C-alpha cells in the first residue's frame, strides 16, 4: 500500500533493512524517520527525496 500522507514515522528495533526500503518506496512524502535502537539509542533521520529524470 502507498502511505501518501505519512510524514513522520517512529520505529523500534524490530525492523530490517528490507523493511526500510519498502517504507521509503511507499511513503513519497516522508520527512522524518525516528529509529529507537535498544534502550538509549535514538536516531532522527531527516529525509529529502530527490527525483532524477
N, CA, C and O atoms as a DFTB+ gen file, in Angstrom:
212 C
 N C O
     1  1       0.831      -1.211       0.000
     2  2       0.000       0.000       0.000
     3  2       0.866       1.262       0.000
     4  3       2.003       1.248       0.474
     5  1       0.323       2.330      -0.528
     6  2       1.007       3.624      -0.510
     7  2       0.595       4.377       0.749
     8  3      -0.566       4.337       1.156
     9  1       1.549       5.057       1.357
    10  2       1.300       5.890       2.527
    11  2       1.509       7.337       2.101
    12  3       2.495       7.970       2.480
    13  1       0.579       7.852       1.315
    14  2       0.713       9.151       0.680
    15  2       0.716      10.340       1.621
    16  3       1.139      11.428       1.230
    17  1       0.251      10.162       2.863
    18  2       0.201      11.274       3.818
    19  2       1.182      11.103       4.977
    20  3       1.228      11.947       5.872
    21  1       1.960      10.036       4.973
    22  2       2.885       9.741       6.071
    23  2       4.101      10.654       5.995
    24  3       4.899      10.558       5.062
    25  1       4.241      11.550       6.989
    26  2       5.374      12.479       7.021
    27  2       6.376      12.143       8.114
    28  3       7.563      12.438       7.975
    29  1       5.915      11.529       9.202
    30  2       6.776      11.205      10.335
    31  2       6.520       9.762      10.746
    32  3       5.373       9.322      10.828
    33  1       7.602       9.029      11.003
    34  2       7.479       7.624      11.379
    35  2       8.462       7.315      12.498
    36  3       9.618       7.736      12.450
    37  1       8.006       6.583      13.497
    38  2       8.825       6.138      14.622
    39  2       8.874       4.613      14.592
    40  3       7.833       3.956      14.598
    41  1      10.080       4.053      14.559
    42  2      10.252       2.599      14.562
    43  2      11.111       2.190      15.743
    44  3      12.042       2.899      16.124
    45  1      10.786       1.020      16.329
    46  2      11.656       0.481      17.369
    47  2      12.668      -0.446      16.718
    48  3      12.821      -0.411      15.497
    49  1      13.351      -1.256      17.471
    50  2      14.436      -2.070      16.935
    51  2      13.960      -3.269      16.122
    52  3      14.792      -4.034      15.633
    53  1      12.665      -3.459      15.964
    54  2      12.154      -4.624      15.250
    55  2      11.873      -4.307      13.794
    56  3      10.719      -4.304      13.364
    57  1      12.920      -4.043      13.039
    58  2      12.785      -3.822      11.605
    59  2      14.066      -4.281      10.926
    60  3      15.096      -4.455      11.577
    61  1      13.996      -4.472       9.629
    62  2      15.176      -4.866       8.857
    63  2      15.418      -3.829       7.769
    64  3      14.581      -2.959       7.531
    65  1      16.560      -3.927       7.116
    66  2      16.877      -3.002       6.025
    67  2      15.848      -3.119       4.906
    68  3      15.483      -2.114       4.296
    69  1      15.384      -4.320       4.633
    70  2      14.377      -4.507       3.584
    71  2      13.081      -3.804       3.966
    72  3      12.403      -3.246       3.102
    73  1      12.728      -3.822       5.252
    74  2      11.540      -3.095       5.711
    75  2      11.677      -1.607       5.420
    76  3      10.724      -0.973       4.966
    77  1      12.860      -1.043       5.677
    78  2      13.084       0.384       5.434
    79  2      12.974       0.715       3.955
    80  3      12.394       1.739       3.591
    81  1      13.515      -0.128       3.109
    82  2      13.418       0.097       1.662
    83  2      11.959       0.122       1.236
    84  3      11.553       0.984       0.457
    85  1      11.184      -0.801       1.734
    86  2       9.755      -0.862       1.408
    87  2       9.035       0.391       1.894
    88  3       8.211       0.951       1.170
    89  1       9.335       0.832       3.100
    90  2       8.718       2.047       3.638
    91  2       9.073       3.247       2.778
    92  3       8.198       4.049       2.452
    93  1      10.349       3.389       2.401
    94  2      10.765       4.523       1.568
    95  2      10.065       4.506       0.218
    96  3       9.658       5.556      -0.278
    97  1       9.922       3.352      -0.373
    98  2       9.275       3.245      -1.692
    99  2       7.796       3.597      -1.647
   100  3       7.243       4.093      -2.629
   101  1       7.159       3.342      -0.518
   102  2       5.714       3.533      -0.415
   103  2       5.310       4.764       0.393
   104  3       4.131       4.935       0.702
   105  1       6.265       5.617       0.737
   106  2       5.991       6.830       1.514
   107  2       6.613       8.037       0.813
   108  3       7.672       8.507       1.226
   109  1       5.976       8.538      -0.229
   110  2       6.597       9.590      -1.047
   111  2       6.785      10.927      -0.342
   112  3       7.609      11.728      -0.783
   113  1       6.056      11.197       0.732
   114  2       6.186      12.493       1.414
   115  2       6.843      12.373       2.793
   116  3       6.804      13.322       3.576
   117  1       7.444      11.222       3.097
   118  2       8.100      11.013       4.391
   119  2       9.197      12.052       4.600
   120  3      10.077      12.214       3.755
   121  1       9.138      12.754       5.731
   122  2      10.104      13.807       6.043
   123  2      11.042      13.428       7.176
   124  3      12.217      13.794       7.157
   125  1      10.529      12.689       8.174
   126  2      11.379      12.342       9.309
   127  2      11.115      10.912       9.754
   128  3       9.971      10.491       9.925
   129  1      12.205      10.182       9.937
   130  2      12.160       8.815      10.429
   131  2      12.943       8.779      11.734
   132  3      14.102       9.191      11.775
   133  1      12.317       8.289      12.800
   134  2      12.989       8.162      14.089
   135  2      13.162       6.681      14.386
   136  3      12.201       5.913      14.356
   137  1      14.409       6.286      14.675
   138  2      14.723       4.897      14.982
   139  2      15.127       4.778      16.439
   140  3      16.054       5.455      16.884
   141  1      14.445       3.930      17.183
   142  2      14.812       3.618      18.566
   143  2      15.548       2.292      18.535
   144  3      14.949       1.253      18.259
   145  1      16.850       2.321      18.820
   146  2      17.668       1.112      18.802
   147  2      18.143       0.822      20.215
   148  3      18.999       1.533      20.741
   149  1      17.603      -0.201      20.824
   150  2      17.951      -0.515      22.206
   151  2      17.238       0.437      23.156
   152  3      16.278       1.105      22.771
   153  1      17.707       0.496      24.393
   154  2      17.049       1.318      25.409
   155  2      17.421       2.788      25.339
   156  3      16.630       3.635      25.756
   157  1      18.607       3.120      24.822
   158  2      19.055       4.505      24.910
   159  2      19.359       5.164      23.576
   160  3      19.430       6.391      23.511
   161  1      19.540       4.404      22.519
   162  2      19.937       4.997      21.247
   163  2      18.720       5.428      20.442
   164  3      17.843       4.619      20.141
   165  1      18.676       6.696      20.102
   166  2      17.602       7.237      19.271
   167  2      18.250       8.001      18.133
   168  3      19.096       8.867      18.354
   169  1      17.851       7.679      16.927
   170  2      18.375       8.354      15.748
   171  2      17.223       9.025      15.019
   172  3      16.197       8.400      14.751
   173  1      17.397      10.291      14.703
   174  2      16.419      11.024      13.904
   175  2      17.015      11.180      12.512
   176  3      18.114      11.712      12.353
   177  1      16.297      10.720      11.525
   178  2      16.769      10.778      10.147
   179  2      15.835      11.699       9.381
   180  3      14.644      11.416       9.250
   181  1      16.374      12.800       8.875
   182  2      15.582      13.726       8.086
   183  2      15.700      13.321       6.628
   184  3      16.804      13.172       6.104
   185  1      14.585      13.149       5.991
   186  2      14.530      12.605       4.643
   187  2      14.353      13.734       3.637
   188  3      13.497      14.603       3.805
   189  1      15.167      13.711       2.598
   190  2      14.976      14.621       1.472
   191  2      14.967      13.760       0.225
   192  3      15.995      13.207      -0.168
   193  1      13.814      13.649      -0.389
   194  2      13.687      12.834      -1.584
   195  2      14.148      13.638      -2.789
   196  3      13.772      14.798      -2.956
   197  1      14.945      13.026      -3.604
   198  2      15.433      13.661      -4.820
   199  2      14.996      12.792      -5.993
   200  3      15.250      11.587      -6.020
   201  1      14.348      13.409      -6.940
   202  2      13.894      12.684      -8.121
   203  2      14.830      12.960      -9.279
   204  3      15.174      14.111      -9.549
   205  1      15.234      11.921      -9.951
   206  2      16.086      12.055     -11.126
   207  2      15.266      11.685     -12.346
   208  3      14.569      10.670     -12.350
   209  1      15.347      12.498     -13.369
   210  2      14.608      12.218     -14.610
   211  2      15.542      11.649     -15.637
   212  3      15.121      11.345     -16.753
